[in-house]
């Protein structure tokens, strides 16, 4: 299939700029394979990885041989076909009952966007994957190993752009993106998934957008998961070195039992494209504006915007001893909520705008001043459902701001996909969409409330395959509720070693239901949801954190120093 690259690139740029979901927009096509020449794969672009790992089997219990034969990888009718087959095949002195192909790209890169348009096999036992490994991985038989293989997995970093077939609890059209790092690997907690439409019969574009600040995963140009750890170090962010692409279809192992009547299955790939920004940039950002948005008792919203010829603006916000840096598309307003602030407190925010090349806005910085309001509100956690059910539960917060009430609910279940939320008013009944804050946290502000009046609200969480509705929560507008607000005598019942080194050891007269650790920017870095009085912090960088401890309706927040 012949493609008109200029027209496709034009459409790509229009689509890129129409979405503000990625932080850095990459404009220049730097490498691609359109699979326009029928026959064997282009060996200038791809390497067949066939050498078995030590022990004679591929990882995760897979059952196939990978070969360099056209039986398992061939370009036909404008498509790369990676074909997994049922056949007895002997290689390297070992006989297996299945064959397939595993391709290494010969184009490693650092930072950019990769798009792969593909159609997937969905049969039981098949495991199609589009993924990346650090060029420095020490893996015998990999293309770069002999020259650059100095680092073991997972310290090299792994980016799974798309995997299918290894999620038995999910619907058949579920795909997932995952990061493997020293801080979380194997059954990594750093993942997100989404549902596509008819993976077997429809082509979809699987994308990964990788900047110095975050990694986003997209399905058909819509972001469904972003990895942005609060602390970036060798344990959480081995993604500051070149990576290369892998395409393969594995059989069995984590993908489950292969049916006895299996003959073959194919992953069809229309194209692979890599984009970066290659032009030398000497122009500084222009039209930089910054203003204060919504202010609550514990947060301040900053609204930032600037233009830059590169398509990306980098903002740095400093207040007190805290500094945060992130990127956003040029000309697109960025809302930044600074959390975990103290009520009735004045804050100064110093904000600068630069671009990726380091060119600074001529009149940097802009300094903003904001004072948080007094706090009235309540919060809680529950698992009671009036419809459906919850596997873990949900948390909620009601906060009065003047005559408005901000209502926030978070779904704590981790087994739900495609979650949206609706606020239910009990009387008269109404259903209103809520705004997604991040992950499975949703919020809605109701205006014009009467202080002292009682309101009753629940939330319907809808997701792929069902819905769950919380109980109705009663709240008196303007009140500091007793729910989850500890008295001083209750706070005194919690103590722990502070500063802490490898572990936080909690002394308490009460059972501890949950312990959470946050950075001063409000990013959750540790959560333990079972009864514990010992929390591992040895992987956290030295610094100051907030330790939140829960016991029933009691909540305590204290400052934690990790040394």
Secondary structure, DSSP 4 states (H G I P E B T S, - for coil): ----HHHHHHHHHHHHHH---SSS---EEEEEE---S-BS--TTTEEE--PPPTTSS-GGGB-EEE--STTTEEEETTEEEEEEEEEEEEETTEEEEEEE-EEEES--BSSEEEEEEEE---STTEEEEEEEEETTB--TTSTTHHHH--B-TTTT-EEEEEE-S--TTS-TTEEEEEEEBTTB-SS-S-EEEEE-S-TTTS-EEEEEEE-SS-EEEEETTEEEEEE--SS-STTT---SS-EEEEEEEEEBGGG-PPPTT--EEEEEEEEEEEEE--S---PPPEEEEEEEEEE-SS-EEEEEEEE-TTSEEEEEEEETTEEEEEEEETT--EEEEE-SPPTT-EEEEEEEEE-TT-PBPTTPPEEEEEEPPPP-EEEEEE--EEES--SS-EEEEEEEETTEEEEEEEE--SS--S-EEEEEETTTTEEEEPEEEETTEEEEEE-SPPTT-EEEEEEEEEETTEEEEEPPEEEETT---STT---HHHHTTEEE-SSBSSEEEEEESS---EEEEE-TT--EEEEE-SS-SEEE-TTSPSEEEEEEEEETTEEEEEEEEE-
